């Protein structure tokens, strides 16, 4: 049983008085009525809806579609946009002779277009020019448009690969930030303005107008496709035939990606018909994330039907990419590559191209991604850098040539987009597959060539759901007080505690263990959920040796976790 605060009824009524959305208003009215009738379950619901607020962080806000400050709804969108507009106006150069400019995009999730329209009207109300992209476009197009249109800020309404009943609001900064996502402390400064708005004005008096709202010309999308095709430098296949299956996972990737494939001169792909059109209900997948078990079942079924050489999948907003290859040992006949394997393939390709062109620069990845990219950089005489988790950090690395994170995010050309981009990464993978096929090779062969040059590698992850308690020590605190000296019979040779400071990294609750055999274990609490994530990386003379070491390391780490109080 949850005890309701004394002012709960007043908070709910104040919200109902300003909520412009009939659906959420009716939903909240029904719960409120049951609460006043003594229904404890309804009281618990209200406490959950009003007990906290969606926090504005470096990825903006994201959460379930529901009434109250803890949900994604028109009131929260209005308050968030008003706070962002106040921040922009406050931080603008006093000598600016023209209005600030915002560009707004949206995916096809429930309420995305409405939230985008509200955002544009509120920006206009605060004197900021608001350019609305055509609806239902991939997130990378918005990130591109921030620079292409000379905008000061970009907003993308998307929940990426979250569950169907979620939505979100991502913020990008233009000008000197070149269309990268926001980073600390800017997120805190914006959140302070959002909080002030939520405490001082109601939704109906937030300034809004259509005076400075205009629709973007469709050539924005055409320009993105042209820049993407040029950056990949795709070679039109001459006589080579590949069978390729594609799925946008009920999201918005198909139109843009298939147009890019055609513009690059590749034959049509076999699209998964049940998933090619945007559908906010995501009816054929339990969870709209290509990493999830079963998410690619329909793709594999079509792949078997057409004897596919390659499967390409995007998440719903097409900023992430998954690849799968034929695998006779797998029950489905196909197996997905890990994010680290795709990162190695694309990273090697970009590095090889940079060497051929005489380019110098940096290959970068998040610190929880495989160390293999560092070995690739060393092999080609390029610099390498690790960043905190998130493309908001990877994209800002000076001199960046290529960046990736293990959660299926890849940036293959920072001159086009300063964020992960599944469209360009998918096109590069397709081009590479065709180039290899002309030599009688596959992406699997390419991966073996990489491992022959820099060594085999394997990666795994253990996720623990945590019970929240203020009195129970955290797993990371326990590990700090009793650090492991040996894992699976292999000595722990070095420990990095990011709470005590590691290099130029900000202070974070992260532990990183290096073992004597070259293996690595990273322990990191999730920033958005009550979970602990443990990342395992191993190496060996071959990929098989690395996978054997990974299996042994996972057993050792699980045994360690079982001994913790």
C-alpha positions as CSV (number, residue, x, y, z in Angstrom):
1,X,0.0,0.0,0.0
2,X,1.3,3.5,-1.0
3,X,0.5,6.4,1.3
4,X,-0.9,9.3,-0.7
5,X,0.6,12.8,-0.1
6,X,-1.9,15.3,1.4
7,X,-2.0,17.4,-1.7
8,X,-2.4,14.6,-4.2
9,X,-6.0,15.5,-5.0
10,X,-5.0,19.1,-5.7
11,X,-2.2,18.1,-8.0
12,X,-4.5,15.8,-10.0
13,X,-7.2,18.5,-10.3
14,X,-4.7,21.1,-11.4
15,X,-3.4,18.8,-14.1
16,X,-6.9,18.0,-15.3
17,X,-7.7,21.7,-15.5
18,X,-4.8,22.3,-18.0
19,X,-4.7,19.0,-19.9
20,X,-5.6,19.7,-23.6
21,X,-5.7,16.0,-24.6
22,X,-9.1,14.3,-24.3
23,X,-7.6,10.8,-24.1
24,X,-5.3,11.5,-21.2
25,X,-7.8,13.7,-19.5
26,X,-10.4,11.0,-19.6
27,X,-7.9,8.4,-18.4
28,X,-6.9,10.5,-15.4
29,X,-10.5,11.4,-14.6
30,X,-11.4,7.7,-14.4
31,X,-8.4,6.9,-12.1
32,X,-9.2,10.0,-10.0
33,X,-12.8,8.9,-9.6
34,X,-11.8,5.5,-8.3
35,X,-9.4,7.1,-5.9
36,X,-12.0,9.3,-4.4
37,X,-14.2,6.2,-4.1
38,X,-11.6,4.6,-1.8
39,X,-9.9,2.4,-4.4
40,X,-6.4,1.8,-3.1
41,X,-5.2,0.6,-6.4
42,X,-6.2,3.9,-8.0
43,X,-4.5,5.8,-5.3
44,X,-1.3,3.8,-6.0
45,X,-1.6,4.7,-9.7
46,X,-2.0,8.4,-8.9
47,X,1.0,8.3,-6.6
48,X,3.1,6.7,-9.4
49,X,1.8,9.2,-12.0
50,X,2.4,12.3,-9.8
51,X,5.1,11.1,-7.4
52,X,8.0,12.0,-9.8
53,X,8.7,13.8,-13.0
54,X,10.3,12.5,-16.2
55,X,13.9,13.7,-15.8
56,X,15.4,15.7,-18.6
57,X,18.8,14.2,-19.3
58,X,21.4,14.0,-22.0
59,X,19.0,11.9,-24.1
60,X,16.1,14.3,-23.4
61,X,13.0,12.6,-22.0
62,X,11.5,9.2,-22.7
63,X,8.7,7.3,-21.0
64,X,5.2,5.8,-21.2
65,X,2.3,7.6,-22.8
66,X,0.2,8.5,-19.8
67,X,-1.2,11.5,-17.9
68,X,0.8,13.3,-15.2
69,X,4.3,14.6,-14.9
70,X,5.8,11.0,-14.9
71,X,4.4,10.4,-18.4
72,X,4.8,11.5,-22.0
73,X,1.8,13.7,-22.8
74,X,1.0,17.2,-24.3
75,X,1.4,19.0,-21.0
76,X,4.9,17.5,-20.4
77,X,5.9,18.2,-24.0
78,X,4.7,21.8,-23.6
79,X,6.6,22.3,-20.4
80,X,9.7,20.7,-21.8
81,X,9.7,22.8,-25.0
82,X,9.0,26.0,-23.0
83,X,11.9,25.3,-20.7
84,X,14.2,24.5,-23.7
85,X,13.1,27.7,-25.5
86,X,13.8,29.8,-22.4
87,X,17.3,28.2,-22.2
88,X,17.9,29.0,-25.8
89,X,16.8,32.6,-25.6
90,X,18.8,33.1,-22.4
91,X,22.0,31.6,-23.8
92,X,21.7,33.3,-27.3
93,X,24.3,35.9,-28.3
94,X,23.0,39.4,-27.5
95,X,24.1,40.6,-31.0
96,X,22.1,38.0,-32.8
97,X,20.3,39.8,-35.7
98,X,17.9,37.1,-36.6
99,X,15.6,34.7,-34.7
100,X,17.0,31.5,-33.4
101,X,16.1,28.5,-35.5
102,X,14.8,25.1,-34.5
103,X,14.1,22.0,-36.6
104,X,11.7,19.4,-35.5
105,X,11.2,15.8,-36.7
106,X,9.1,12.8,-35.5
107,X,8.8,9.1,-36.0
108,X,5.5,7.3,-36.4
109,X,4.8,6.4,-32.8
110,X,1.5,7.3,-31.1
111,X,1.2,11.1,-30.7
112,X,4.6,11.7,-32.3
113,X,3.2,14.1,-35.0
114,X,1.0,15.9,-32.4
115,X,4.0,16.4,-30.1
116,X,6.1,17.7,-32.9
117,X,3.4,20.2,-33.9
118,X,3.0,21.4,-30.3
119,X,6.8,21.8,-30.1
120,X,6.9,23.9,-33.2
121,X,4.1,26.2,-32.1
122,X,5.7,26.8,-28.7
123,X,9.1,27.5,-30.2
124,X,7.3,30.1,-32.4
125,X,5.6,31.5,-29.4
126,X,9.0,32.2,-27.8
127,X,10.2,33.9,-31.0
128,X,12.1,30.9,-32.3
129,X,11.8,30.0,-36.0
130,X,10.4,26.4,-36.1
131,X,11.0,24.2,-39.2
132,X,8.9,21.1,-39.3
133,X,10.3,18.2,-41.2
134,X,8.0,15.9,-43.2
135,X,6.4,13.5,-40.7
136,X,7.7,10.0,-40.0
137,X,11.4,10.2,-40.8
138,X,14.4,8.5,-39.2
139,X,16.3,10.2,-36.4
140,X,19.5,10.6,-38.5
141,X,17.6,12.8,-41.0
142,X,16.8,15.2,-38.1
143,X,20.4,15.1,-36.9
144,X,21.5,15.9,-40.5
145,X,18.9,18.7,-40.9
146,X,20.2,20.6,-37.8
147,X,23.4,21.4,-39.7
148,X,21.9,21.4,-43.2
149,X,19.4,24.1,-42.2
150,X,21.7,26.0,-40.0
151,X,19.5,25.4,-36.9
152,X,20.4,26.3,-33.4
153,X,18.6,23.3,-32.0
154,X,16.9,20.1,-33.2
155,X,14.2,18.1,-31.5
156,X,13.3,14.6,-32.5
157,X,10.1,13.1,-31.2
158,X,10.9,9.4,-30.9
159,X,11.2,6.5,-28.4
160,X,13.7,4.7,-30.5
161,X,13.4,1.0,-29.7
162,X,11.4,1.4,-26.5
163,X,8.1,-0.6,-25.9
164,X,5.1,0.4,-28.1
165,X,3.4,2.5,-25.5
166,X,6.4,4.8,-25.0
167,X,7.5,8.0,-26.6
168,X,10.4,10.4,-26.2
169,X,11.9,13.8,-27.0
170,X,15.6,14.0,-28.0
171,X,17.5,17.3,-28.3
172,X,20.4,18.2,-30.6
173,X,22.4,21.4,-30.6
174,X,23.5,23.1,-33.7
175,X,26.2,25.8,-34.7
176,X,29.4,24.9,-32.9
177,X,27.9,21.6,-31.6
178,X,27.3,20.5,-35.2
179,X,24.1,18.7,-34.5
180,X,25.3,16.5,-31.6
181,X,23.1,15.5,-28.7
182,X,23.3,17.6,-25.6
183,X,25.9,16.8,-22.9
184,X,26.3,17.8,-19.3
185,X,25.9,20.4,-17.8
186,X,23.6,21.7,-20.5
187,X,21.0,19.1,-19.7
188,X,20.8,20.3,-16.1
189,X,20.5,23.9,-17.2
190,X,17.6,23.1,-19.5
191,X,15.9,20.9,-16.8
192,X,16.1,23.9,-14.4
193,X,14.1,26.0,-16.8
194,X,11.6,23.1,-17.4
195,X,11.1,22.8,-13.6
196,X,10.5,26.6,-13.4
197,X,7.9,26.5,-16.2
198,X,6.1,23.5,-14.6
199,X,5.8,25.4,-11.3
200,X,4.8,28.8,-12.7
201,X,2.6,28.6,-15.8
202,X,-0.1,26.2,-17.0
203,X,-0.2,24.6,-20.4
204,X,-2.9,27.0,-21.8
205,X,-0.8,30.1,-21.2
206,X,2.5,28.7,-22.5
207,X,3.3,31.1,-25.4
208,X,2.5,29.5,-28.8
209,X,1.8,30.7,-32.3
210,X,2.2,29.7,-35.9
211,X,3.9,32.9,-37.1
212,X,7.4,31.4,-37.2
213,X,6.4,27.9,-38.1
214,X,7.1,26.6,-41.6
215,X,7.3,23.2,-43.3
216,X,10.7,22.1,-44.4
217,X,11.2,21.6,-48.2
218,X,11.3,17.9,-49.1
219,X,14.8,18.5,-50.5
220,X,16.1,18.1,-47.0
221,X,15.5,14.4,-47.2
222,X,16.9,14.3,-50.8
223,X,20.0,16.2,-49.5
224,X,20.5,13.7,-46.7
225,X,20.2,10.7,-49.1
226,X,22.7,12.3,-51.6
227,X,25.2,13.1,-48.8
228,X,24.9,9.6,-47.4
229,X,25.4,7.9,-50.8
230,X,28.4,10.2,-51.4
231,X,29.9,9.5,-48.0
232,X,29.7,5.8,-48.4
233,X,31.2,6.0,-51.9
234,X,29.2,3.0,-52.9
235,X,30.4,1.1,-55.9
236,X,27.6,0.0,-58.3
237,X,27.7,-3.8,-58.6
238,X,28.6,-5.1,-62.1
239,X,27.0,-8.4,-62.6
240,X,27.2,-9.5,-59.0
241,X,23.9,-10.7,-57.5
242,X,23.1,-10.8,-53.8
243,X,19.9,-11.7,-52.1
244,X,19.3,-9.3,-49.3
245,X,16.4,-9.1,-46.8
246,X,15.5,-5.9,-45.1
247,X,13.2,-4.9,-42.2
248,X,12.5,-1.5,-40.6
249,X,10.8,-3.2,-37.7
250,X,7.5,-1.4,-38.2
251,X,9.5,1.8,-37.9
252,X,10.3,4.7,-40.3
253,X,13.5,3.5,-41.9
254,X,12.2,1.9,-45.1
255,X,11.4,5.0,-47.2
256,X,14.7,6.7,-46.6
257,X,16.9,3.6,-46.6
258,X,15.4,2.0,-49.7
259,X,15.7,5.4,-51.5
260,X,19.4,5.5,-50.6
261,X,19.9,1.9,-51.8
262,X,18.3,2.8,-55.1
263,X,20.2,6.0,-55.4
264,X,23.5,4.1,-54.9
265,X,22.6,1.8,-57.8
266,X,21.9,-1.4,-55.9
267,X,19.1,-3.8,-56.9
268,X,15.9,-3.8,-54.8
269,X,16.0,-5.6,-51.5
270,X,13.5,-8.2,-50.2
271,X,11.5,-6.3,-47.6
272,X,9.6,-8.0,-44.8
273,X,6.1,-7.1,-46.0
274,X,4.5,-7.5,-42.5
275,X,7.0,-4.9,-41.1
276,X,7.7,-2.5,-43.9
277,X,5.0,0.1,-43.1
278,X,5.2,2.2,-39.9
279,X,2.9,0.8,-37.2
280,X,2.9,2.3,-33.7
281,X,1.4,-1.0,-32.3
282,X,4.5,-3.0,-33.5
283,X,2.1,-6.0,-34.0
284,X,4.6,-8.7,-35.1
285,X,7.3,-8.2,-32.4
286,X,7.2,-8.6,-28.7
287,X,9.7,-5.8,-28.3
288,X,10.7,-3.5,-31.3
289,X,14.5,-3.9,-30.8
290,X,16.5,-6.0,-33.3
291,X,18.7,-7.1,-30.4
292,X,15.8,-8.8,-28.7
293,X,15.3,-12.6,-29.0
294,X,12.7,-13.3,-31.7
295,X,12.6,-9.8,-33.2
296,X,14.2,-11.0,-36.5
297,X,12.1,-14.2,-36.8
298,X,10.1,-12.9,-39.8
299,X,13.3,-11.6,-41.4
300,X,14.9,-15.1,-41.0
301,X,11.8,-16.7,-42.4
302,X,11.9,-14.5,-45.5
303,X,15.7,-15.0,-45.7
304,X,15.2,-18.8,-45.9
305,X,12.6,-18.3,-48.6
306,X,14.8,-16.2,-50.8
307,X,18.2,-17.8,-49.8
308,X,19.4,-14.5,-48.5
309,X,23.1,-13.7,-48.3
310,X,22.5,-10.9,-45.8
311,X,19.8,-9.6,-43.5
312,X,19.7,-5.9,-42.7
313,X,17.5,-4.6,-39.9
314,X,16.9,-1.1,-38.4
315,X,15.3,-0.2,-35.1
316,X,12.1,1.8,-35.3
317,X,13.8,5.3,-35.7
318,X,16.6,3.8,-37.9
319,X,19.5,5.1,-35.9
320,X,20.6,1.6,-35.0
321,X,21.6,-1.3,-37.4
322,X,21.6,-5.0,-37.0
323,X,23.1,-7.5,-39.5
324,X,22.6,-11.3,-39.8
325,X,24.4,-13.8,-41.9
326,X,23.7,-17.4,-43.0
327,X,24.6,-19.9,-40.4
328,X,24.1,-23.6,-41.0
329,X,24.6,-24.4,-37.4
330,X,21.7,-22.1,-36.2
331,X,18.2,-23.4,-35.9
332,X,16.9,-20.5,-38.0
333,X,19.6,-20.9,-40.6
334,X,20.8,-17.4,-39.8
335,X,22.6,-15.7,-36.9
336,X,22.9,-12.0,-35.9
337,X,26.3,-10.4,-35.7
338,X,26.9,-8.7,-32.4
339,X,27.2,-5.0,-32.2
340,X,30.9,-5.4,-31.6
341,X,31.4,-7.6,-34.6
342,X,29.6,-5.0,-36.9
343,X,31.7,-2.3,-35.3
344,X,34.8,-4.2,-36.2
345,X,33.7,-4.7,-39.8
346,X,32.7,-1.1,-40.4
347,X,35.6,0.2,-38.4
348,X,38.1,-1.8,-40.4
349,X,36.5,-0.7,-43.7
350,X,36.6,3.0,-42.7
351,X,40.2,2.7,-41.5
352,X,41.3,0.8,-44.7
353,X,39.7,3.5,-46.8
354,X,41.3,6.3,-44.7
355,X,44.7,4.8,-45.2
356,X,44.2,4.5,-49.0
357,X,43.2,8.2,-49.1
358,X,46.0,9.3,-46.8
359,X,43.6,10.5,-44.1
360,X,44.5,10.8,-40.5
361,X,42.0,10.8,-37.6
362,X,40.5,9.0,-34.7
363,X,38.5,5.8,-34.3
364,X,36.3,6.0,-31.2
365,X,34.0,3.8,-29.2
366,X,32.2,3.9,-25.8
367,X,34.2,2.3,-23.0
368,X,31.8,-0.7,-22.7
369,X,32.3,-1.6,-26.4
370,X,34.9,-4.1,-27.5
371,X,38.6,-3.1,-27.3
372,X,38.9,-4.5,-30.9
373,X,38.6,-1.0,-32.4
374,X,41.7,0.1,-30.6
375,X,43.6,-2.7,-32.2
376,X,42.2,-1.8,-35.6
377,X,43.3,1.8,-35.1
378,X,46.8,0.7,-34.1
379,X,47.0,-1.7,-37.1
380,X,46.3,1.2,-39.5
381,X,48.3,3.8,-37.6
382,X,45.3,5.8,-36.5
383,X,44.4,7.3,-33.1
384,X,41.9,5.7,-30.9
385,X,39.7,7.1,-28.1
386,X,37.3,5.6,-25.6
387,X,34.4,7.7,-24.3
388,X,31.6,7.4,-21.8
389,X,28.6,5.5,-22.9
390,X,26.4,7.3,-25.4
391,X,26.8,8.8,-28.9
392,X,26.6,12.3,-27.4
393,X,30.2,11.6,-26.3
394,X,31.4,9.5,-29.3
395,X,30.2,12.0,-31.8
396,X,32.1,14.9,-30.2
397,X,35.6,13.3,-30.4
398,X,37.9,15.7,-32.3
399,X,39.1,14.3,-35.7
400,X,36.6,11.5,-35.6
401,X,36.6,9.1,-38.6
402,X,34.4,6.4,-37.2
403,X,32.6,5.7,-34.0
404,X,30.5,2.9,-32.6
405,X,28.9,1.5,-29.4
406,X,28.1,-2.1,-28.8
407,X,24.3,-1.5,-28.6
408,X,24.1,-1.4,-32.5
409,X,25.1,2.2,-32.9
410,X,27.5,3.3,-35.7
411,X,28.7,6.6,-37.1
412,X,30.4,6.0,-40.4
413,X,30.8,9.7,-41.6
414,X,30.8,12.5,-39.1
415,X,30.7,15.1,-41.9
416,X,27.1,14.0,-42.6
417,X,25.6,13.2,-39.2
418,X,27.0,13.7,-35.7
419,X,25.1,10.8,-34.2
420,X,24.6,7.1,-34.7
421,X,23.1,6.5,-38.1
422,X,21.6,3.1,-39.2
423,X,20.9,4.3,-42.7
424,X,24.4,5.1,-43.7
425,X,25.8,2.2,-41.7
426,X,23.4,-0.1,-43.5
427,X,24.3,1.2,-46.9
428,X,28.0,0.8,-46.1
429,X,27.4,-2.8,-45.0
430,X,25.5,-3.5,-48.2
431,X,28.2,-1.9,-50.4
432,X,30.9,-3.9,-48.6
433,X,28.9,-7.1,-49.0
434,X,28.7,-6.5,-52.8
435,X,32.4,-5.7,-53.0
436,X,33.3,-8.8,-51.2
437,X,30.9,-10.9,-53.3
438,X,32.8,-9.8,-56.5
439,X,35.8,-11.5,-55.0
440,X,33.8,-14.6,-53.9
441,X,33.9,-13.6,-50.3
442,X,31.3,-12.8,-47.6
443,X,31.1,-10.5,-44.5
444,X,31.9,-13.6,-42.4
445,X,35.2,-14.0,-44.4
446,X,35.9,-10.3,-43.9
447,X,35.5,-10.7,-40.1
448,X,37.9,-13.7,-40.1
449,X,40.4,-11.5,-42.0
450,X,40.1,-8.9,-39.3
451,X,40.7,-11.4,-36.6
452,X,43.7,-12.8,-38.4
453,X,45.2,-9.4,-38.4
454,X,44.4,-8.1,-34.9
455,X,43.4,-11.3,-33.0
456,X,40.1,-12.9,-32.1
457,X,37.7,-11.2,-29.8
458,X,34.4,-12.0,-28.1
459,X,31.9,-10.0,-26.0
460,X,29.1,-10.8,-23.7
461,X,26.8,-9.1,-21.2
462,X,25.2,-10.0,-17.9
463,X,22.2,-8.0,-16.7
464,X,21.0,-8.1,-13.1
465,X,17.7,-6.5,-12.0
466,X,18.2,-4.8,-8.7
467,X,15.9,-4.4,-5.7
468,X,15.8,-0.8,-4.8
469,X,16.6,-0.2,-1.1
470,X,18.3,2.7,0.6
471,X,19.8,0.5,3.3
472,X,21.2,-2.3,1.1
473,X,24.8,-1.7,-0.2
474,X,25.0,-1.6,-3.9
475,X,26.9,-4.3,-5.8
476,X,29.5,-1.8,-6.9
477,X,30.0,-0.8,-3.2
478,X,30.5,-4.4,-2.2
479,X,33.0,-5.0,-5.0
480,X,34.9,-1.9,-3.9
481,X,35.1,-3.1,-0.3
482,X,36.1,-6.7,-1.3
483,X,37.7,-6.5,-4.8
484,X,38.1,-9.9,-6.6
485,X,41.7,-10.9,-7.0
486,X,41.1,-13.8,-9.3
487,X,38.3,-14.6,-11.8
488,X,38.1,-18.2,-13.2
489,X,41.6,-18.9,-12.1
490,X,43.0,-15.8,-13.9
491,X,44.5,-13.0,-11.9
492,X,43.0,-9.6,-11.9
493,X,46.0,-7.5,-12.9
494,X,44.5,-4.0,-12.8
495,X,41.3,-2.2,-11.6
496,X,40.0,1.2,-12.7
497,X,37.5,2.8,-10.3
498,X,35.8,5.6,-12.2
499,X,34.5,7.0,-8.9
500,X,38.1,7.8,-7.9
501,X,38.9,9.3,-11.4
502,X,40.3,7.6,-14.5
503,X,42.2,9.7,-17.0
504,X,40.0,12.5,-18.3
505,X,36.7,10.6,-17.7
506,X,34.1,12.3,-15.5
507,X,33.5,10.6,-12.1
508,X,31.1,7.7,-12.7
509,X,29.9,4.7,-10.7
510,X,31.9,2.3,-13.0
511,X,34.4,-0.5,-12.2
512,X,36.7,-1.9,-14.8
513,X,38.8,-5.0,-14.3
514,X,41.7,-6.2,-16.5
515,X,42.7,-9.8,-16.2
516,X,46.2,-11.2,-16.9
517,X,45.0,-13.0,-20.0
518,X,43.8,-9.8,-21.7
519,X,40.2,-10.2,-20.7
520,X,38.1,-7.3,-19.3
521,X,35.1,-6.9,-17.1
522,X,33.2,-3.7,-16.7
523,X,30.5,-3.3,-14.0
524,X,28.1,-0.4,-14.6
525,X,24.7,0.4,-13.1
526,X,22.1,1.4,-15.7
527,X,21.4,5.1,-15.9
528,X,17.7,4.6,-16.7
529,X,16.6,1.3,-15.0
530,X,17.1,-0.5,-11.8
531,X,19.6,-2.8,-13.4
532,X,23.3,-3.6,-13.2
533,X,25.1,-4.3,-16.4
534,X,28.3,-6.3,-16.6
535,X,30.2,-6.2,-19.9
536,X,32.7,-9.1,-20.7
537,X,35.4,-8.9,-23.3
538,X,37.9,-11.6,-24.1
539,X,40.6,-12.1,-26.8
540,X,42.4,-15.0,-28.3
541,X,44.5,-16.1,-31.3
542,X,41.3,-16.9,-33.0
543,X,37.6,-16.0,-32.7
544,X,36.9,-19.5,-31.4
545,X,39.5,-19.2,-28.7
546,X,38.1,-15.9,-27.6
547,X,34.6,-17.4,-27.4
548,X,35.8,-20.2,-25.3
549,X,37.5,-17.7,-22.9
550,X,34.3,-15.7,-22.8
551,X,32.2,-18.8,-21.8
552,X,34.7,-19.4,-18.9
553,X,34.7,-15.8,-17.8
554,X,30.9,-15.6,-17.7
555,X,30.8,-18.6,-15.5
556,X,33.4,-17.1,-13.2
557,X,31.6,-13.7,-13.0
558,X,28.3,-15.4,-12.3
559,X,29.9,-17.4,-9.5
560,X,31.3,-14.2,-8.0
561,X,27.9,-12.6,-8.1
562,X,26.4,-15.5,-6.2
563,X,28.8,-15.1,-3.4
564,X,27.9,-11.4,-2.8
565,X,25.7,-10.6,0.2
